[in-house]
Amino acid sequence: MGGSGILSAMMLTGNVSELSRTRKVKHENVIELLTNWAPRGISRKVAKEIFEMGGCGSEVRLSEGDQWGTKVTCISGIPQLGTIDNLLLGKIGNSYRYDGPAHVVAIDGIVESVGQIHRLLDASEGQPMVIMAKGFLPDVANTLAANFPEKLKCIPYVVENWCVDSFLDFMHHGISCISHETGDVIKEATLLKKINVSIAPQEIVIRSKSSQRRKIEASFGKDLGSLKGISLDRTKLLLALARFTSRTGLVKLSYNGEVFTAPVSSYEAAKKCHESLSEIFQSLGAIITLPQRNTKNGKSKNY
């Protein structure tokens, strides 16, 4: 649990006493907590920004990026899990990202030939487009990959399970839907207007106004060097502290004269851990300090 291990270690090495606690937590209480645990640095800055974006009630993803500078973005929309077809992914790499307008097509089946999507490709006029389908035969994927992005900006995206309850619900979000169950033919499909999307190798976020789901992403820049991993881990800890504080309340503690705050749940978990460790150490101490007894040959033996 966030911070409980550190609190438990503090209890073993010094005197931790509770000064007060409160169940009702305000915005400034969480900011104070973040400052107590990380007075300065990039981790505190990122955690504070994520918290103020609503990170306690939203999905948060932290990653090590290839860009210069650390970026925090908040996206509202529907996440569709899947993967960019391997032939194109091998060309653009796992670090590929696109955030902007694009035509989006959803096909509840497999694209077997380029001829099936020729009309769609012509209609896109080289503008960004995503075709989500159950699969693409190699000839189709190879053609799209070979012409990307000079002639075509079409991304073949393979989906196993649709993120909506009913496939045709995609139409409410501005996505062209082709389903064999309703008698649709891929060759006769038409494009709708472009919608805002965020594309990553294993997820597409459809940024629809009709969706209230939010996702926050923080990408730590390569200018941090070897500190990227450390900054990411520290940010995870700070976010956990903020979330536990929001859910369970805040406790004010004193450690060797220093006053700081922590989540109530983390403090309670730390106390239980401290009690368990104390019992273990007492048992070990009893074994180590057992008196010596003489053996038959007159030599003493330790236990």
N, C-alpha and C positions, 0 to 999 in steps of 0.2 A: 504494500500500500504506500502511496506517495509520501516519502519523507519519514516513514515509521522506522526504517532501518537506521537512519541517521539519528533520530530521536532516541532510539534504544541504545545506540553507542554512546550518546551523550549521557544517558542515565548511568551507564556503567563506569564512565570516567569522571563524572561530576554530579553535582546536585541539581536536578531539574525539579522545579516546583511550579505548581499551577497558581496563577494570580487571579484569573477570572476567565469566564467563557460566556459566549452568547450564541444563540441559535439564529438570530436575525443578522444577516450579513449584508452590508452595503458595498457599493462599488469601491469606495475609498478604502474599505477594510481589505479587499482582495489586493489592491494596488500596494497597500502597506505590507501585506504578506510577501508579495513578490519582491519588494525592496528589501525586506528582512533576509530573505533567502538568497538574493542576488542583487546587491546594492548597485551594480553597474554591469556593463558588458552587453554583447549582442544578444545573448540568450534572454536576458531580462527584457530588452527592447522588443524582441520578437514575441515573447510570451505575453507581454502587456498589449501589444497590437492585436494578437489573436483573441485575447480575452475581450477586448473592447469591440471586436467584430462579432462577438457572440459565440466564442469558442467553447463555452461551457455547455452549450446545447446543440452544437453542430459537429459534423464529421470534420476532423482535422488530420491533414496528412503532412508529414515532415519528410524532406528528402535532401540529398546532397546534389546540387545542380552543377552545370557546366558554365553558367553565366557568371559575369562579374557582378558582385553585389548581391545581398540577400533580399529576396522578394517575398512579400506576403500578399496573397490575393484571396478574395472571397467571391465565390460563384454560387448563384442561385439557379437551381434547375434539377433535371432528372438525370441521374447517373446510369448509363448503359454500359455494363461490363462486357468485355469481349477482347478481341485482339486484332491489330492491323495484320493483314495477310503477310505471312513470313517472307514472300518474295519482295514485297515493297519494304517491309521492316528491315530486311537485310541491307537495303539501299539507304534508307533515311536514318537508321539507328534508333536505339532505345531512348535517346534523349530528345526525340522529336516532340515538339509541342506546337499546337496551333490554337489561337484564341481569336475568334472573329466570326464574321458572317459566312455561311456556306449553305448550298443546297443539300438537303438530307433526304435520302430515299431508304425505305425499309422494305426488304423483300423477304417474305416468309417462305423461303425455299433456297435452292442452290442456283447460282448463275452459271450456266453451262457453256455459253458462248458470248463472244464480244458482240455479235449481231443482236443479241437480246437487249443489250444496254446501249446500242449505237445511237438510238434516238435521244436517250438521256445525255450521252456524252456530247452530242451536237448541240443540244439545248443549253448545256452548261457554258458553252463558249469559252472554255478554258478557265472558268471561275472555280473557286474551291467547291468541291462536292464530296459527300460521303455516301457510299452505298453500303448499308448494313444488310447482311444476308446470312443464311445458315452456312454458306460456303461458296467458294469460287474454284472452278476447275483451273488447272495450271495455265492453260492458254490465256484465259481471261486475266488472271493475276499477273502473268508475265507481261502482257501487253500494257496493262495499267502501270506496272512498275517501270517498264522501259521508256514510257513517255512522260513519266513524272519527274520534275514539274514543268519541263519546257513546253510540252504540248498539252498535257492534261494535268489537272490538279485533282484527280479523282482518287479517293482513298478507299480501297476495299476493306471492309471491316467485318470480321467473322464473329457472329453472335451465337451462343449456345442457347441461352434463355433470355427472352424479352423481359424488359424491366416493367412493363405495363401489364395490367390484369387482362386486358383484351388487346390483341394486336392492332385493331383498327383505332384504338385510343390515340395512337401516334398522330392521327390526322388532326386532333385537337391542338397539337403542338406545332403545326405547320410542316409536318413530314409527309411526303408522298408514300402511300402504302400500296403494296402489291401482294395480294393474298390469293392463292389458288382456290381456297375455300369459297371465296366470293366471285370466282370466275374471272379474276384479273389476269391479264397477259402482260408479261414484262415488256415485250416489244411495243405495246401501246401505252406505256406509262408516261405521264407528263410531270414536269417539275413544278413545284410550288415556289413561292418566294423564299429567298434566303433567310435563315434564322441564325441567331448567335449560338455558337457551340464552342466547347473547349475540348480539344482532341489530344489524347495521350495514347501511347502504344497499347494500353490495356483498359482504357476507359474513355467514353465520350460523355460529356455533360451537356445535355440539351437545355440551354438557358431559356426556359419558357417562363412567361409572366404568370401562367396559370399554376405554376409549381412553387410551393413555399419551402422546398428542401434546399438546404444550403451546405456548401462544402468550403472549407478554408484550407489553402495550401501555402506552405512556407518552404521555399527552396533556398538553401544556404549556398552562397556563392563560392567559387573556387579561389577568390582572393583570401579566404580564411585559411587556405592551405591545409595542413594537418590538423587544424583546430575545428574543421567542419564537423567531424564526428563527435567531438567533445561538446561543441555548441549545440548540436542536435540533441544529445542525451540530456544536457542541462535544461534545454527547453522542454523536453518531455516531462522532466521532474516538476518544473514550474507549472506547467499546464495541469498536471495531476494534482498539485497542491491547490490550484485555483478551483478545479472542479470539485474536489473533496470539501473544500471550504464552503463553496456555494451550496452543497447538498447537506452537509452535516453540521455546519457552524464553525466558529472560530474560538480558539483558546489562546490566552496570553500566558506565556511561560517565562520563567527566569532561569538562567543557566550561569552559574558562577558570577552573578551580578549583572549579566547582560539580559535585557528583556527583548523578546521576540514573539511572533505569533505563529500558529500552526493550525491545520485542520483538526477538529475534534476527533474524527475517525482515525486519523494517523496517530494522534497522541494516545488514544485508547489502545490501538494495536501495539504501539511501542511499549506501553506499560505491561501488557500481557507477555510480550517478547522478553522484556527485562525480567519479569518474574520467572519465566521458564529458564532463562540463562542463569539467573541467580541460583536456582535449584540445582542445575547441572554443575555449576562451579562448586557448590557446597558438597555435592556428592563426590566430585573429583578430589576436593580437598580432604574429605574423610578418607578416601582410599590412599592418597599420597602420604598422609600423616599417621597411618596405622603404625603402632609400635613394632619394633623389631623383636623377633623371637629367635632363640638359639636352635641350631640344627644339631643333629646327632654328632657331627664331627666337631662341635664346639664353635663353629663359625656362625656369625649372625646373618640373617637373611632379611632383605627389605621386601615390602609388599606395595 
